[in-house]
Amino acid sequence: MCKVLRVSSSGFYYWLKHPVGLRELREERLVAQIRQVHEQSRGRYGSPRISFELKEQGIQASRPRIARLMRKHQIQSIVRKKYRINTTDSNHSLTVAENYLNRDFTAARPAEKWVSDITYIRTEEGWLYLTAVLDLADRKAVGWALSQTMEAEATTVAAFQMALSNRPLSGELLFHSDRGVQYSCSAFREQLEGMPVLQSMSRKGNCWDNAVAESFFKTMKTEMVYHHRFATRQEARLAVFEYIEGFYNRKRRHSALGYLTPSQVEEELYQQRRAA
């Protein structure tokens, strides 16, 4: 048999004692490590983020190899592509601001540029509205609010106040949003009075002017919301809290941040300020 298969007899006997080769053992170990990262992300990570996570752990494996092994072992991201939410009511006669952000989604320091938007989450008890404020310096959700109504006091005002509490202003702030009534009304504008805040708004019907906030909601919807059927609003509140504070801000690797987490970038920025 060895002669027919053109292998050495010593190699055959070695195989009998060691049926799994070194390459197979390394692959099994890597697959186990991939599964661990995948499970820690609750199935949200695909091959790009898994490769960066493993690299930070000192495990060298290319993204194409990880993608190949994931396909081979049927390890898939749970992310769904479905997303189309519109909560903007711009049909009002209130004053709107100019688009000072102009799609410049970069920021040199924390509390230099914030973007905000509102979306909704379906529960069996009714709608739950989520307002978020993100800092463009580290893409962190610095403020957010959940409410049963679309009133400004419960949405934009509450989220802005939380953002100020978490990240006090250290200079002039550019605050960008869509033209929704919750951002144009007097209740919200009064929050900005006396503070070094320049309000900016997207052009009418142009979602790309607020792409970062839109992207945040898309990410949250496809990675978490679409995989749950919330029986109560309280159940949805807990899930949103866990996602934003437990995963997105602290653990989720962001492609726009070089696959670092918002918390990692935040720490880097504050270290730079302390060193300056």
C-alpha positions as CSV (number, residue, x, y, z in Angstrom):
1,M,0.0,0.0,0.0
2,C,2.8,2.4,0.8
3,K,4.4,1.6,-2.5
4,V,1.2,2.3,-4.4
5,L,0.5,5.5,-2.5
6,R,4.2,6.5,-2.8
7,V,4.7,7.2,0.9
8,S,7.4,5.9,3.2
9,S,6.6,3.1,5.6
10,S,8.0,5.2,8.5
11,G,5.6,8.0,7.5
12,F,2.7,5.6,7.5
13,Y,3.5,4.3,11.0
14,Y,3.9,7.9,12.2
15,W,0.4,8.7,10.9
16,L,-1.0,5.7,12.7
17,K,0.2,7.1,16.0
18,H,-0.5,10.8,15.1
19,P,-3.6,10.7,12.9
20,V,-4.1,14.5,13.2
21,G,-1.4,16.6,11.6
22,L,0.2,19.7,13.0
23,R,-1.5,21.8,10.4
24,E,-4.9,20.4,11.3
25,L,-4.3,21.0,15.0
26,R,-3.4,24.6,14.4
27,E,-6.5,25.0,12.3
28,E,-8.7,23.5,15.0
29,R,-7.1,25.8,17.6
30,L,-7.7,28.9,15.4
31,V,-11.4,27.8,14.7
32,A,-11.9,27.6,18.4
33,Q,-10.5,31.1,18.9
34,I,-12.7,32.4,16.1
35,R,-15.8,30.8,17.7
36,Q,-14.9,32.4,21.1
37,V,-14.6,35.9,19.6
38,H,-17.8,35.4,17.6
39,E,-19.7,34.2,20.7
40,Q,-18.3,37.1,22.8
41,S,-19.7,39.6,20.2
42,R,-23.0,37.7,20.4
43,G,-22.7,36.7,16.8
44,R,-22.3,40.3,15.6
45,Y,-18.8,40.1,14.3
46,G,-17.7,39.0,10.8
47,S,-14.2,38.2,9.6
48,P,-12.8,41.8,9.6
49,R,-13.6,42.5,13.2
50,I,-12.7,39.0,14.3
51,S,-9.3,39.3,12.7
52,F,-8.5,42.6,14.5
53,E,-9.7,41.1,17.8
54,L,-7.4,38.1,17.4
55,K,-4.5,40.3,16.4
56,E,-4.9,42.3,19.6
57,Q,-4.7,39.0,21.5
58,G,-1.4,38.2,19.7
59,I,-2.9,35.7,17.3
60,Q,-1.7,36.1,13.8
61,A,-4.1,35.1,11.1
62,S,-5.1,36.9,7.9
63,R,-8.6,38.1,7.3
64,P,-9.0,35.9,4.1
65,R,-8.0,32.8,6.1
66,I,-10.4,33.7,8.9
67,A,-13.2,34.2,6.3
68,R,-12.4,30.9,4.7
69,L,-12.5,29.0,8.0
70,M,-15.7,30.8,9.0
71,R,-17.4,29.7,5.7
72,K,-16.0,26.1,6.1
73,H,-17.4,25.8,9.7
74,Q,-20.6,27.8,9.0
75,I,-19.7,30.6,11.4
76,Q,-21.8,33.6,10.3
77,S,-22.5,37.1,11.4
78,I,-26.1,37.6,12.5
79,V,-26.2,41.1,10.9
80,R,-29.2,41.6,8.6
81,K,-29.2,44.1,5.9
82,K,-32.8,45.3,6.4
83,Y,-32.9,49.0,7.5
84,R,-35.1,51.9,6.6
85,I,-36.4,54.1,9.4
86,N,-37.7,57.7,9.1
87,T,-38.8,59.6,12.2
88,T,-38.0,63.1,10.8
89,D,-40.9,65.5,10.7
90,S,-39.5,68.5,8.8
91,N,-42.9,69.9,7.7
92,H,-43.0,72.7,10.2
93,S,-42.6,76.5,10.1
94,L,-39.9,76.6,12.8
95,T,-36.5,78.1,12.1
96,V,-33.8,75.8,10.8
97,A,-30.1,76.1,11.0
98,E,-27.5,76.1,8.2
99,N,-25.5,73.0,7.4
100,Y,-22.2,74.0,9.0
101,L,-21.0,70.4,9.4
102,N,-21.1,70.0,5.6
103,R,-20.3,66.2,5.8
104,D,-17.0,66.8,7.6
105,F,-17.2,63.9,10.0
106,T,-13.8,64.4,11.5
107,A,-13.0,66.0,14.9
108,A,-9.6,66.7,16.6
109,R,-10.9,66.6,20.1
110,P,-13.8,65.4,22.2
111,A,-16.8,67.7,22.4
112,E,-15.9,69.5,19.2
113,K,-18.6,68.0,17.0
114,W,-21.7,66.1,18.0
115,V,-24.3,64.5,15.7
116,S,-27.8,63.4,16.8
117,D,-30.8,61.6,15.4
118,I,-34.0,59.8,16.5
119,T,-35.3,56.3,15.6
120,Y,-38.0,54.0,17.0
121,I,-38.1,50.4,18.3
122,R,-41.2,48.2,18.1
123,T,-42.5,46.4,21.2
124,E,-45.7,44.6,21.9
125,E,-46.7,47.4,24.2
126,G,-46.2,50.0,21.5
127,W,-43.4,52.2,20.1
128,L,-40.2,53.2,22.0
129,Y,-38.2,56.2,20.7
130,L,-34.5,56.3,20.9
131,T,-32.6,59.6,20.6
132,A,-28.8,59.4,20.4
133,V,-25.9,61.9,20.5
134,L,-22.6,60.8,19.1
135,D,-19.2,62.5,19.4
136,L,-17.4,62.5,16.0
137,A,-13.9,62.4,17.7
138,D,-14.4,58.8,18.9
139,R,-17.9,57.9,17.6
140,K,-19.0,57.3,21.1
141,A,-22.7,57.5,22.1
142,V,-22.2,60.2,24.7
143,G,-25.9,60.8,25.3
144,W,-29.1,58.9,24.6
145,A,-32.7,58.8,25.8
146,L,-35.6,56.4,25.5
147,S,-39.1,57.7,25.5
148,Q,-42.7,56.7,24.8
149,T,-43.5,60.1,23.2
150,M,-41.7,62.3,20.6
151,E,-41.8,65.4,22.7
152,A,-38.6,67.3,22.7
153,E,-38.2,67.2,26.5
154,A,-38.2,63.4,26.5
155,T,-36.1,63.0,23.3
156,T,-33.6,65.6,22.2
157,V,-33.4,67.6,25.4
158,A,-32.9,64.5,27.6
159,A,-30.3,63.1,25.3
160,F,-28.4,66.4,25.1
161,Q,-28.4,66.8,28.9
162,M,-27.0,63.3,29.3
163,A,-24.3,64.1,26.7
164,L,-23.3,67.3,28.7
165,S,-23.2,65.3,31.9
166,N,-20.9,62.6,30.4
167,R,-18.7,64.9,28.3
168,P,-18.7,68.6,29.5
169,L,-17.8,71.2,26.9
170,S,-14.2,72.4,26.8
171,G,-14.6,74.8,23.9
172,E,-17.0,75.6,21.0
173,L,-19.3,72.7,20.0
174,L,-20.9,72.1,16.6
175,F,-24.1,70.2,17.1
176,H,-25.6,68.7,13.9
177,S,-28.9,67.0,13.4
178,D,-31.7,66.7,10.8
179,R,-34.5,69.3,10.5
180,G,-36.9,67.5,12.8
181,V,-39.2,69.5,14.9
182,Q,-37.6,68.1,18.1
183,Y,-34.3,70.0,17.1
184,S,-36.0,73.1,15.8
185,C,-38.4,73.8,18.6
186,S,-37.9,76.3,21.4
187,A,-37.6,73.7,24.1
188,F,-34.4,72.4,22.5
189,R,-33.0,75.7,21.4
190,E,-33.4,77.0,24.9
191,Q,-31.0,74.3,26.0
192,L,-28.3,75.7,23.8
193,E,-28.7,79.3,24.9
194,G,-25.7,80.7,26.8
195,M,-23.5,77.8,25.8
196,P,-20.8,77.9,23.1
197,V,-22.8,75.7,20.8
198,L,-23.3,76.3,17.0
199,Q,-26.4,74.4,15.8
200,S,-26.2,72.8,12.3
201,M,-28.9,70.9,10.3
202,S,-28.9,68.7,7.3
203,R,-30.3,69.9,4.0
204,K,-33.9,68.9,3.5
205,G,-34.4,65.3,2.4
206,N,-30.6,64.6,2.5
207,C,-29.8,61.7,4.9
208,W,-26.1,61.7,3.9
209,D,-25.6,65.0,5.7
210,N,-26.1,63.1,8.9
211,A,-24.6,59.8,7.8
212,V,-22.8,59.0,11.1
213,A,-25.9,59.1,13.2
214,E,-27.8,57.2,10.5
215,S,-25.0,54.6,10.5
216,F,-25.2,54.2,14.2
217,F,-28.9,53.3,14.1
218,K,-28.4,51.0,11.2
219,T,-25.7,49.1,13.1
220,M,-27.8,48.8,16.2
221,K,-30.8,47.7,14.3
222,T,-29.0,45.0,12.3
223,E,-26.9,43.8,15.1
224,M,-29.4,43.7,17.9
225,V,-33.0,45.0,17.4
226,Y,-34.0,42.9,14.4
227,H,-33.0,39.7,16.4
228,H,-35.4,40.4,19.3
229,R,-39.1,40.5,19.7
230,F,-39.7,42.8,22.7
231,A,-42.7,41.9,24.8
232,T,-42.4,45.1,26.8
233,R,-40.9,48.5,26.6
234,Q,-38.8,47.7,29.7
235,E,-37.3,44.6,27.9
236,A,-36.3,46.9,25.0
237,R,-34.9,49.5,27.4
238,L,-32.6,46.9,29.0
239,A,-31.5,45.5,25.6
240,V,-30.7,49.1,24.3
241,F,-28.7,49.8,27.5
242,E,-26.7,46.6,27.2
243,Y,-26.0,47.3,23.6
244,I,-24.9,50.9,23.9
245,E,-23.1,50.9,27.2
246,G,-22.0,47.3,27.4
247,F,-21.1,46.6,23.8
248,Y,-21.0,49.5,21.4
249,N,-19.1,52.1,23.4
250,R,-16.7,49.7,25.1
251,K,-16.2,46.7,22.9
252,R,-17.4,47.1,19.3
253,R,-14.6,47.7,16.8
254,H,-15.3,50.6,14.5
255,S,-14.1,50.5,10.9
256,A,-13.9,54.3,10.8
257,L,-11.6,54.2,13.9
258,G,-9.1,51.7,12.4
259,Y,-11.1,48.9,14.1
260,L,-10.4,50.3,17.6
261,T,-13.3,50.7,20.0
262,P,-14.8,54.1,20.9
263,S,-13.4,53.7,24.5
264,Q,-9.9,53.0,23.1
265,V,-9.9,56.1,21.0
266,E,-11.4,58.1,23.8
267,E,-8.5,57.1,26.1
268,E,-5.9,57.9,23.3
269,L,-7.4,61.4,22.8
270,Y,-7.4,62.2,26.5
271,Q,-3.8,60.9,26.8
272,Q,-2.8,63.3,24.0
273,R,-4.4,66.2,25.8
274,R,-2.7,65.3,29.1
275,A,0.7,65.1,27.3
276,A,0.2,68.5,25.5
